Amino acid sequence: MPKLPIVSGKELINILEKLGFISIRQKGSHVILKKVSESGEVGCTVPLHKELAIGTLKGILKQSRVSVDEFLKEI
């Protein structure tokens, strides 16, 4: 698996929006995104931190069903 870069919460939200996610709401420093696909709705929560930990980024990608390769293509 390729090495993941360090990104901020805002950068991750911009990438997920390019992949079809829509920002639904925000509670505090967490933004909730949603995407409707043929297989159903997919949602994820992104914290607005300056730098996301690699484990947090992996968890968000898993929750949003976005592969690492798909994510890296959009950077």
Order of alpha helices (4+ residues) and beta strands (2+ residues): alpha-beta-beta-beta-alpha-alpha
